[in-house]
Amino acid sequence: KALTALLRYKCNELSSVHGGIRYQEIDGAINLAGAAYGAVPGGTYNVVVNKDGAFGWVAGVPYEIPEIALRAALTYSSEIEHDFTLNETFAGFPAANSTTTTKTKTPQSVNLDFQTGIAADTLAFANIRWAEHSVTDLVPGTLNRDLIDLDDSVTYTLGVGRKFNENWSGSLALIYADVDGDDLVSPLAPTHGYEAIRLGVQYKQDQMTISAGIRYTDLGDAVAAPGGTPVANFQDNDALSIGVKIGYHF
């Protein structure tokens, strides 16, 4: 769960700066069992990650030329470090059960957003996002194994938007995520990059805006390798996502 507060200062008709703070809370529970975890005492491992809250910050610089609907914005989001208390339990081996602590970071990221008019009521837009996922580790003290193995990524989005009338508009975008490193991954995130297509529609009436979208994602093949040992192949997987957003502007 996260809450971000942003302020924007307009320097002139073309440029501005924005920034603010982000507060986020994270908790979770992980259960590991099966042949891949035969080396774990008792064969089954559970860990409860107790809730922790922490702060980060956001800063950016936009540039705009309203006459041609041009807008470019560079935005940086800081990493956020959490101090977690963990409850580790080993089925069949209660002597190993323990309460431990660990530090975990969520990644810093950089977003470059760009849009410009290419015809009457038509926009082209693009986004490049870099995220340092490799800093996100979760190493419980007793298990002493990293449960999260993610690689840094760069995600590219390219699309076009069209305003049909005063109320309705739509967009179509292609998305490609390029991930560093090999295809060995954590079972908690068994993908290696992806390709996606996204279709969106928006209805606007006075100050109210309702947006909806559907996205199909072709997930990259990956090999689940807990502790660096390959145990399962994830191939030919995909996902279908649907989203709705309601906004009120004043």
Secondary structure in CASP SS format (residue, H / E / C, confidence):
PFRMAT SS
TARGET T0000
AUTHOR 0000-0000-0000
METHOD secondary structure of the structure
MODEL  1
K C 1.00
A E 1.00
L E 1.00
T E 1.00
A E 1.00
L E 1.00
L E 1.00
R E 1.00
Y E 1.00
K E 1.00
C C 1.00
N C 1.00
E C 1.00
L C 1.00
S E 1.00
S E 1.00
V E 1.00
H E 1.00
G E 1.00
G E 1.00
I E 1.00
R E 1.00
Y E 1.00
Q E 1.00
E E 1.00
I E 1.00
D E 1.00
G E 1.00
A E 1.00
I E 1.00
N E 1.00
L E 1.00
A E 1.00
G C 1.00
A H 1.00
A H 1.00
Y H 1.00
G C 1.00
A C 1.00
V C 1.00
P C 1.00
G C 1.00
G C 1.00
T E 1.00
Y E 1.00
N E 1.00
V E 1.00
V E 1.00
V E 1.00
N E 1.00
K E 1.00
D E 1.00
G E 1.00
A E 1.00
F E 1.00
G E 1.00
W E 1.00
V E 1.00
A E 1.00
G E 1.00
V E 1.00
P E 1.00
Y E 1.00
E E 1.00
I E 1.00
P H 1.00
E H 1.00
I H 1.00
A C 1.00
L E 1.00
R E 1.00
A E 1.00
A E 1.00
L E 1.00
T E 1.00
Y E 1.00
S E 1.00
S C 1.00
E C 1.00
I E 1.00
E E 1.00
H E 1.00
D E 1.00
F E 1.00
T E 1.00
L E 1.00
N E 1.00
E E 1.00
T E 1.00
F E 1.00
A E 1.00
G C 1.00
F C 1.00
P H 1.00
A H 1.00
A H 1.00
N C 1.00
S E 1.00
T E 1.00
T E 1.00
T E 1.00
T E 1.00
K E 1.00
T E 1.00
K E 1.00
T E 1.00
P C 1.00
Q C 1.00
S E 1.00
V E 1.00
N E 1.00
L E 1.00
D E 1.00
F E 1.00
Q E 1.00
T E 1.00
G E 1.00
I E 1.00
A E 1.00
A C 1.00
D C 1.00
T E 1.00
L E 1.00
A E 1.00
F E 1.00
A E 1.00
N E 1.00
I E 1.00
R E 1.00
W E 1.00
A E 1.00
E C 1.00
H H 1.00
S H 1.00
V H 1.00
T C 1.00
D C 1.00
L C 1.00
V C 1.00
P C 1.00
G C 1.00
T C 1.00
L C 1.00
N C 1.00
R C 1.00
D C 1.00
L C 1.00
I C 1.00
D C 1.00
L C 1.00
D C 1.00
D C 1.00
S E 1.00
V E 1.00
T E 1.00
Y E 1.00
T E 1.00
L E 1.00
G E 1.00
V E 1.00
G E 1.00
R E 1.00
K E 1.00
F C 1.00
N C 1.00
E C 1.00
N C 1.00
W E 1.00
S E 1.00
G E 1.00
S E 1.00
L E 1.00
A E 1.00
L E 1.00
I E 1.00
Y E 1.00
A E 1.00
D E 1.00
V E 1.00
D C 1.00
G C 1.00
D C 1.00
D C 1.00
L E 1.00
V E 1.00
S C 1.00
P C 1.00
L C 1.00
A C 1.00
P C 1.00
T C 1.00
H C 1.00
G C 1.00
Y E 1.00
E E 1.00
A E 1.00
I E 1.00
R E 1.00
L E 1.00
G E 1.00
V E 1.00
Q E 1.00
Y E 1.00
K E 1.00
Q E 1.00
D C 1.00
Q C 1.00
M E 1.00
T E 1.00
I E 1.00
S E 1.00
A E 1.00
G E 1.00
I E 1.00
R E 1.00
Y E 1.00
T E 1.00
D E 1.00
L E 1.00
G C 1.00
D C 1.00
A E 1.00
V E 1.00
A E 1.00
A C 1.00
P H 1.00
G H 1.00
G H 1.00
T C 1.00
P C 1.00
V C 1.00
A E 1.00
N E 1.00
F E 1.00
Q C 1.00
D C 1.00
N E 1.00
D E 1.00
A E 1.00
L E 1.00
S E 1.00
I E 1.00
G E 1.00
V E 1.00
K E 1.00
I E 1.00
G E 1.00
Y E 1.00
H C 1.00
F C 1.00
END
